Amino acid sequence: MEQDKFWEVQRSYFITSEGKVDLPMFFYQVRVRHLNFFVDYDRVLPLLKGTGLVPCKFFNGKAVVSLIFYNYQKVSIPSYDEVTITIVVRPEMLADPKIYLTNFLKQKGANWTVGAYVLEMPVTRPEARAAGREIWGYPKFETKIPYKLEENYFEFAVLDPETEEQIVSVKGKTRIGIKMRAFDLVTYSNYSDSIWKTIIDVNAWYKNCFRRTAEVKVGPSKHGMAENIRQLGLDRLKPFAIQVTDKFRSKLNPGRAIAEFKSPALPYPPKSKKPGAK
């Protein structure tokens, strides 16, 4: 693996039900297709009930929801693929920063007061499923994620792990765009009866596409992810931005508690025994 200052950090580890995970997790080479949507606030709010988090209401009175495909080609665990649905949120028990866009002008996640709540996170490897659920409290489940990536075209889908029916399929085209440096990512999750803040250090450049088309279709599956996409109405919306890169690198750090809050049960029961941390 390549060696440079980006990877020069002290590391610890956690023992999950699928084995040892070094922390931070290193993502050396990743391809990303990132779709951003404005969604009616009242559609988003019920999906955060019981989390201690509320959606951020932007200038148009809407919430920001992202649908993202990650092709993790070289990682510090076995390579895998992932699709996430995230909502820009803030912890309801902390001060409301009110002007949310200023967070996105700060490249370093340590300076953020808002973050992304992970509503859905299917993955293709048991090691990734276990790490996400057991270290960060992400709602990961294991399934198949077929995809096709070309220079200006992409498609991906998520299959129901029980029936192999389509949960969702996405197709998109991108053309003209502007190259911009990626900022760090921040997530808020429910973990260990706390609101858990995690910073993901990012080293990448995105093509932010102005000319773009995308189509989201919900399949016949009754899986919880399909129901959440129907609730959000993503299949009836067009993204306001699509970001593309084939050279994404990141460090997924251990999280930390920033407020006490009773953790709700994670959806999609794990297939493994409860792990022990070290």
Secondary structure, DSSP 8 states (H G I E B T S, - for coil): ----GGG----EEEEETTEEEEESEEEEEEEEEEEEEEEEHHHHGGGGTTTTEEE---TTSEEEEEEEEEEEEEESSS-EEEEEEEEEEEETTS------GGGGG--SGGG-S-EEEEEEEEES-HHHHHHIIIII---EEE----EEE-SSEEEEEEE-TTT--EEEEEEEEE-SEEEEE---EEEEEEETTEEEEEEEEEE-EEEEESSEEEEEEE-S--SHHHHHHHHHTGGG---SEEEEEEEEEEEE---EEEEE------SS--SS------
